[in-house]
Amino acid sequence: MKKIFFFGFLFFSVCSNIFAFSDVSYVDDRYNAISYLSSPYFNIFDASQDNFRIDSTLTRAEFLTVMIRFYNFGSWDLNIDQSKIDEILTDKCTDTKTTEWYSKYMAFAIYKGMIGGYPDKTCKPNNQINTAEAAKIIYSTFDFKRGIDITEFEGSNWYDEYLNSFNEYGIVGTDEILNPDDAITRGNFALMISQAIQAFGLDESSINAATKTTNWENLEDRTWLDYAEKYGVVNPYQL
C-alpha cells in the first residue's frame, strides 16, 4: 500500500500558540492536524472554543459545515441568499427548518452538489455521518473539479471506490483501514483532512485550473494554500 506520511507540518510551533483546546494533548496523533486546521491559515474549526470535543462523533450537518468552510477557503460566509435557501430546503431537505443554525450549510451543500439528499426529500442533518458518506464528500470536495480518477478502486458497493482509494493512499485517520459503517470522531476527521491534503496535492496550478470550471465565493483569499505551498505541506504528487 502506498503510504502518505503525515509530516506533522512545519509550522507546528506557530500553531501550538494559536489555540489551546483543553481536551487535545500535544502527544495525541491528531494534535498537529487540529492545530493546522484551527489556525488562521485554514480557519475551518473554531479556535476560540475551550474544548475541541476530540472524541465526539459528527452529525451530517456538522460534517458538511466544516467541509464547506474548507471548500470556501476558510470563509464562514456563504454567498447564498435566504430565498435560495428556502427554495432548496423546501424541495430537497424538508426535515431541515430554516431557523436551524445549519440550514444555510445544508442548502449550500445541495446547491454545490456536495450532497444530493435522500429520495424522500430529507437530508437527515442530525444523523451521525458514517465513514462511507464522509469519504465520498471529502473526495468530491478535494477533487475541485479536476476529475481525479479513482475508477480503478470501484467495487460492488457504491462507496468502494472512495474507501478503497482512501485506504490505498493512507487517508484513514488513526485507523489501519476504513470501514463504511463506522462513525467518525472530530479528531479523526481533522486527521483525515490533513492526510487528504497530502494525498490529493492541492497546489496552485490545480486550483487555477479548477477556477475555470467552477465559481467560488472567496477565491482571492487563499492564504492557507499559499502558506501550505511555501512551507511544503502540500504534496505535489497527485492521485
N, C-alpha and C positions, 0 to 999 in steps of 0.2 A: 504494500500500500504506500502511495506517495504520502510523505509526511510534510505538512506545512507547520513549521515551527513558530510558535508564538514567542516573539523575541523579548517581550517584556517592555518594549517601547523605550526609546532613548530619552524621552523627557519624563521619565519616572519621577525624578526628584522634584521637577516643577509641579507635576500633578499631585504629588503627595502633600503639597502645601495648599492646594486649591480647595480640597474638600476634606471633611473628617466625619465620615459615617461611623457612628459608634459601633455598628454591628459588622463592620468589614475589617478584618485583621490583615495587616500587611504581609503575613505569611500565607494567606489564602491564595490559591492558584488563580482566583478571579479578581484579585485586588487591582492589578495593573489595568485590566480591561475596564473595570468600573471607574478607575481614576481617569483613564483616557476618554471614555465616553461621557463622563460628567464634567470634563474640563470645558473651557470656553471654545476650544477648537472643534468640539463636536456638539456639545450642549443638548444631548438628547435625553439625559437623565437630570433630574433636579438636584443640583449640588447643595441647595440651601436646606435640605431636609436633614434631620438628626440621624435617621435610620434609613438604610437602603432597602431593608427587608430582603436580604440576600437570598434567603431560602423560601420566600413566599412564591407561590405559583402565579402565573399571569392569566388574566382573562383575555378574551379576544379583543375587547376594547382597549385594554392597557397595552397589549402587544402591538396593535395597529397604531396606537398613538406614538409609541417610540419609533416604529418603523417609518411613520410619516415624517417625524422630525428629522430622521436621517435622510429620507428622500428629499426633504425640503432644505437641506444643507444647514441643519441646526436651528432653523427658524421655527418658532412656535405659532407663528401667524399663518393662516391659510387663506389663499385667495379664492374664496368661495362664498357667495352671498347667501343670506338666510333663505331667500325664495328657492334657490337651488337645493339647499339642504332639505327644506320641507318637501320639495318635489321628489328627491331621491328617497328619502325616508318613507314617504307615502307609498312609493312604487316598489321599493326593494327591501326596506327594513321596517316593517310595520310594528315590530316589537321594540323599537328604539324611539323614545319620546324626544322631541326637540328640546326639552328643558334639561335633559341629561348633559353632564359636562362633556361626555364623549360623542355626542350626537354629530358634531361637525367632523370629527375624525372618521366616524363610520361612513358618513356621506362622502367625504373626500376619498376614502379608500374605494368605495364603489365607483366614484367619478373617475378615478385614475386607473381603474381596472386591477387594483391590488387584491380585491375580493369580488365575488360575484353575488354573494348572498345565497340563501337556500331556496329550493323550489317553492316552498310555502311562503315566500316573500318575507322571511325573517333573516336576521343577521346573528342572533344569539350572542349579543355583546358581553353578557355576564358569564357565559360558559368558559371553562378553562380551555385554553388553546393547547392542542397536543402537538407533538413533535412533527408529525406529518404535515399538518396545516402550517406550522411555523416555518418549516423548511421551504415549502412552496413560496410563501410570501417573502422570505429572506432572499431566495433565488430571484424572484421576479423583480424585487427592489434593486438588488445589486446588479442585475443584468443591464439596467439603464439603457434599454432598447438596443443593446449591442448584438443580441442574438447569440448569446453563449450557448454552444451546442452540448447538451448532455443526453442526447438521444441514445448514446451507447449504453447508458445506465438504465434504460427502460426495462420494465418487468410486467408482470401480470396485474399489479396494483397501480392505481393512478399516482401514488406517491413514490413508487420505486425509483424513478429517475432522480428525484430530489434527495431521498435518503441515501441511495447508493452513491451518488456523486459526492454528497457531503461526507459520507464515511470514507470514501476514497481520498478526498482532499483534506481530511482532518478537521472538518468543521463540526466537531462533536462535543464542544464544551469540555467538561471534565469526564465525560463518558468514553468508553472504548469504542462503542458503536451506538448509533441512534436506533431507538425503537419507536415505531409510528404512534403508538397509543400513550406513550409517556407524557406526563405534564412537564412543562418547562419552568424552572425557577428563574427569578430575576437575575441571579448571579450567573447562572449557566447561559442565559440569554445574552448577557453582556459579553461573555467569553466567546460565544458562537459568532456574534457580530464582529468581534476583533479578528477571529480566525477567518471569517469570510472576507474581511478587508485584505488580509494576506493572500487568500486563495484567488480572489477574483480580480486583484490588481487594478483598483480604481485609480488610474493615472490621468494626467492632464489630457493626453491625446484621446483617450477613450471617452472622457467626459465631453470634450469638444465635439467629437463625432456624434455623440448621443444628442447633443443640443439641436442637431439638425432635424431630428425626428420627434422631438417632444418639447413641451413647454414647461419650464419650471418657474416657480414664483420668486425664487430667491437666488437666481443664477449667479449674480455678481458677488454674492457673499460666500466665498469658498475658502475662508481662512483655514479651516480644518484640513482641506485637501492640500493646499499649498504647504502647510506646515508638515503634514504627514509625508508628502513627497520630498520635501527638503531634507528631512531627517531620516529618510529611508525606512519608514514604517509601512510603506505600500510596496507590496511585492510586484515587480514588473512582469512576472511570468503569469500569463493569463491562462484560464481554462481552455 
